[in-house]
Structures are given as C-alpha cells and as structure tokens.
Amino acid sequence: MVSVKTKSALIADITDSLGAIGDKFEIEMTGGEDDDAERDFIAKRCPARLSALVRELPTLSMHLLAAIADGPVSVVGLAARTGQLKGTVSKHVQRLVEAGLVARRAIPGNRKELELALTSDGELVDAAHRQLHDEMDAGRRDFLAAYGNAELQVVATVLRDLLAARKDGVRIVRH
C-alpha cells in the first residue's frame, strides 16, 4: 500500500533526513562563509560580552552545549548522548567550563563523577543556538514548499534510501 503524505509531512521528512544523512556520513552541512553567518546570527542574539566567545567556539562545543541543555549529564553520559569519544567531549567540556558556559557539580551519592549543567550564560548561548537551528529549519521548509507533493515524495524516498545505505570503502551502497 502506498502512503500518501501531506506536503508539510513530506517537507518535515526531508529536512529530518538531511540532518540524519549528514550525521551518518559525517558530512559538514555548512562551511566557510556559512559558518561566519551562523556565528553572526548567534552573536547578535547574545549579550555583547559573549559575542567574541560565540565566534570562537567550535561547532562541536556548541552542539555539546545543546546536549547538556537537554538535562544534567556526566562527561561519560554526554559522550554517549552525542556519539562522541569521551576524550573529545572532555576537551570541549573543559573549554566550555573555562568560558563560563558550563558548570561541574557533584552528583549526590556519587563521589566519582561530576554532573554538567549550563550556567546562565550557557543558557543564553544555547537559546541563541536553538534560534539559529529553528531559522535554518524554517529556511529549508520554505525552500521545499515550492515543490509539489509528487516531487517531494521522490526526494523523500531517495533520502530514506540514502539513510538506509551503508559505506563500503569510499562508496555508498544500497542495502
């Protein structure tokens, strides 16, 4: 049976698939000048005192900040939550702590691990970063809205197939 989706559902599927494909195949969806535009967007939505910091933070640090905002977590938990190596996460967390965006605190009943949570400045940067992603999502939806359902269905199918594919060396192959 063929599923008939609404145009808005197809657009949502496509935008979700684009992000998932980028993550799966480690494709940097932006680069160069786009990174500057993204940093400008975030910096304009933060207090001036955080502007220089926002412009210098690596993209991974921004994404780790967002993951910490999802709820207090240890470094090990953050690595698991984001699919990153513990050493990489530790390095970025140290940067975020030194920048005053993340605080470490003791976990009651656990003398070994520390919990990470956003500071008030971290919450400001995270809110601006989330606004950036909301704006980017809106742009993709607006772009895709110019296409008809049949065209969107083909794109959605291709992206789902690509997401189900695997890499064999440098080639992407169907399952």
N, C-alpha and C positions, 0 to 999 in steps of 0.2 A: 504494500500500500504506500502510495506517495504522500508525503506530508506536505501540506500547503501552509506556509508560514506567512504571517503578515510582514509587510515591508519593514516595520520597526523591529520585529523579531529577527529578520534576516540581517539587518544592519547591526544589531547587537551581537549576533553570532559571528559576523565577520570581524568586528572590532575585537571581540574576545579572542578569536582565533589568531588574529595578527599578533597580539601580545604573547599568546601561548607559543606560537611558532618562533617568535623572536627569542623567547626564553629557552625553548627546546634546542634550537640550533645555535644559540649564543650569538644571535645577530644583534648588533647595536643598531637600534632603530633610528637613532639620531647620531649626529656627529658634526664636528666643526662648528660652523656658524649657528646651527640649530641649538647646540649646547649653550652658546652665548645668549641666544634669545630666551632659552629656558631659564638660565641663571638671572637674566634681567627681569623676567616675569616674577620669579620668586623674590628677588631682592626688592622689587618695587612694593611687594606686599608684606615686607618685614620692616621693623624699625630700622632707621638709618644705621644704628650701631651694629646691626647684624649683616649689613649689606656686603662688606668685604669678606666676611666669613662664608656667607652663602655662595659667593662667586668662587671661592677656593675649595669648597668641599667636593670630594669625588662623588660621582653619581652613586656608587655603591654605598657610600656613607649616608646619602640622602635616603636610599631605599632601606637601609638598616634602621635609620631613624623612624621611618614609617612603620616598619615591622615592630619596633619597640613600642610605638604608639598604640599598637593593637592590644597591648596588655603587658604588664611587667613580665620580664623573662630573664633567664640567666644567659651568659655567653654561649653555653652549650645549647640551650634551648633556642637561642636566636640563630645559631648556625643551622640547627635542624629546621627551624621555621622558614629559613631563606634558602636552604640548599647550598650554603657556602661552607668553605672549610673553616674549622674553629680558629686556626691561626690567622686567617684573613679577617674574620669577624673581630677577633681580639684586637688586631691592629687598628681597625676602623673605629671600634668602640673606644679605644684609648684616645683617638683623635677627637671623637665626639664628647668625651668626658673633659678633655683639656679645653675644648671650645665652649664648655659650659652648657651644652645641649642635652647631655645625658648625665644622670647621677647613678652611682652604685650605692646599694644599701643592703644591709644584712637581711637574709631570709630567716624569719623566725623558725627555730628548731633545726637549722642547717648551718653549721659552722664552717662548712667548706665553700659553698657557692655564694655569690652575691647576685642580687637582683638588679636589673637595669630598668630605669624609668626615665621618662622625659622630664627635663626641668621646664620652667615656664618659658624660657627662650626656645627650648626644643619644641615645645607645643606650638609656638608661633611659626617656627620654620616648617614644622610638619604641616600645619594648616595651609601655609602658602604653597608647599609642595603638592598637597592634595588638590588645591585650586588649580595648579598647573595641569595635573592629570585630568581633572574634570574638564578643563578648557580644551585639552588635546582630544579627549573623547568626544566632546561636542563638535570639534572640527572634523573628526573622522565621520561622525554621524551626518553632519551637514553635507560633506563631500559625497558620501554614499547615497544620500537621499535623492540625488539627481538621476539615479538609475532605477529602472523598472524592476518588478519582482522577479521576472524570468532571468534577467542579468544577475541580480543579486543571488539568486538560487545557484547559478553556475559558480559564482565566486565563492559562495559559502561551501559548496561541495568540494571545490578544488582545495580550499584552505583546510577543511576537515581531513581530506585525503593526505595533504601535506603534513598535517599534525600527526596522523597515524603512521606516517612513513618513518623509516629509520635511516641512519647514515651507515654506509658501507665504505669505509675509507673516506674519500672526498666526495662520493656520490650519494645522493638522496635516492633511496629505492622504496618502492611500494611494498607493503606487507603482503 
